[in-house]
């Protein structure tokens, strides 16, 4: 059986979990705290980043984008018309562009700030940076999330899904990141009904169920977090 080393509120890990679930793969989940850098984990993945998929063939696949490509190469044909990375070259470029937008740009401008300051620091030892949140970083993330929300709304106003007619890895990457911010109550959904409707559609999918049951100890989610009708 495949094993996924991940952390429940690491958005990159959530992307891998969604992708695996959409493909019908149920891996064993091994929790890795992003700040721990356990030696046994580093021996498998020297970079120490999350997530890491160890497939049932023993192959270790590190990082969210590499995992997405690996899953497409090994299981994509099984999806046929529901392939998460479409076959036409121009469509693949657009999906990969948006994967990069959310896994890199959105992460650097929004989720890395919020997850670190509001979740990770609660559990990190002080010598590793734990302690009180940096409110300046939180304010910056709350400002930045607004234009990302507008961009999602813009894309969905002209397409059925973010990258085109069908749901792809682009939607999973975006939803994984928005889901962490949404848990914290920091997505101003009322500012863009189009983006809100897109998120409601994707969080209603069976692949999302496990994410909606995740909880930060001592921190309840926003009231609407696991409400499929918002």
N, C-alpha and C positions, 0 to 999 in steps of 0.2 A: 504493500500500500504506500502511496505517496505521502510525504510528510512536508508540512509547510511551517517553517520557522517564521513567526510573525508576532505582532503585538496588537491587541484589540483596537487601540486608538491611534495606531500608525496608519495614516491614510494610504501609504504605498502598500502596506499589508492588506488593507481592505480591498484595494484594487485587485490584488492577486486572488483573494478569497472570492470576490464576485466573479472573476473570470473562470476560476475552477468550478464554481457552482453552476455557471451558465453552461459549462461543458459537461456537467454531470459527474464531476470528479469530487469525491469526498475525502480529502486528505486528513491524516492525523495532524492536529494543530499542536505545535510546541511553542509556548510563549517565551519570547525573548524580549527582555526589557532593553530598549534602545541604548540606555546609558550604561548598562552593565558590562558589555564587551567581555562576555565569558570566554575563557580560553578554549574550552571545547568547541564553542561556536566559531571562534576565530580560526580554529584549525580546519574547519569546513569552508568558511568564508572569510578569508583574511581581511577583506574590506570592512567587515563588521556591519554592513548595511542590511536593511530589511526591505522586503522579505527574502527568504531563501526557500526554494522548492527543491526537495530531494525526491526525485521521481522513483517509482517502484523498480526501475532498472538500476538504481543507485547513483544516477547522474545528478550532480548538484548544480542548480540553475539559480544564480544570484541576481537580485534586482528586479523591479517591476517590469521594465521594458523588455529585458531579456526573457523573463518568464512569459510575457505576452507573445513574443516571437516564437519561443520554444513551443508553447501550446498550439499556436497556429500551425507550426511545421509538423507537430506530432499528432494533433487531434483536429486540426481545422477541417480536413476533408470530411470528417464525420458530421460537421454542421451543415454542409451543403448550402442551401439558400439562406441559412442563418449564420454564415461564417462571420466571426467577430473581426477578422481582418479580411476585407473583400479582395477578390482576385484582380480586378482591373487596376492597372498601375496608378492611374490618377486618383482613384478612390483610396488606394493604400497610402499614397502620399498624404492625402487629406487626413486620414485616420491617424497616421503617425505624427503629423503636425499638431493635431489636437491632443494626442497622448502627451507629447512634449509640453504643450501649453499647460496642461493640468498637473502632470507629474513633476514638472520642473518649475515653471513660472508661478502657477497658483500656489504650489508648495512653498516656494521661497518668499512669496509676498503675503501669504495668508495662513495656510495650515501649519507651517513649521513654527511660526510665531505663537499661534493660539494653542496648539497641542503642547508645545514646550512650556509656555508660560502658565497655562491654566490646568494642565493635566500632569505632564512629566515632572515638573518641579515639586509637585505635592509629594512625590515618592522618591525623588532623587536624593541621595545623601548630600549634605551641604558642601562637602569637598568636591563633588562632581557638578555643582551648580544649582543644587536644590535650594528652595527657600521661597521668598515672596516673589510674586510675578512682577514683571516689568510692565507697568501700565502704558508706557510709551510704545512698546512693541505691540501690545494689545490694541491700542488706538490705531496704530498704523494698519494692522491687519483688518480691523473693522472698516477702515476707509477703503482699503484695497479691494475687499470682497465685493464692494458695490459695483465696480466697473467689470469685474468678472461675471457678476450676475447679469449685468446688462449685455455682456457679450454672448452669454448663453441664450438670453432672450432674443438677441439679434439673429443668431444662428437658427434657432427653432422657428422664428417667424418666416423663414424661407425654406425650411427643410422639415422632414418628419422626425428625424433624429439629428444629433449634432453634426455628423459627418455626411448625412444623406438620407436615403429612403429607409435604411435599416439600422437597427441598433448595432453598435460596434464597440470595440475597446475604448473608443473616445468617450462614449457615454458612461462606461464603467469607471474610467479614470476620473471624469468630472464628478460623478455621483459619489465615488469613494471619498473624495476630498470634501465635497459639500456635506457629506454625512457627518464628518467629524465636527465641522463648524456648526452644523445644525444641532448636534447634541448639545453644544454649548450655548445655543440660542443666539448665535451671532450672524445668522443669515437674514437680511431684511427682505423676506419673501414678498411682503406686500408692495415692494417697490417695483416688482416685475412679475405680473401674473403669468406671462408666457413661460418664463423660466420655472416658476412655481409649478405650473401644470406639467412640464417635462419631468421635474423631480418627482412629483406625485406618481407619474406613470412608472418611472423606473424603480422607485422604492416599493411599489406594489408587486414587483416580480418576486417569485419564490426565492431567487438567489439572494435577495436582500434580507430575508427573514432572520438569519443568524446575526447579521450586523445590528438589527433593531433590538435584539435582546442583550447586547453588550451593555455593561454598566461600569462607570468609574466608581470605585468604592468611596462612599461618602459624598457623591455628587450626582444628584438626579439629573436626567436629561430635560431639555425643554419640553413643555407639556405636549406639544404636537409631534415630538420626535418619532414615536412609533405608531402614530395615527395615520393610516393609509389614505384617509380622506382629508388630511391636514386639519 
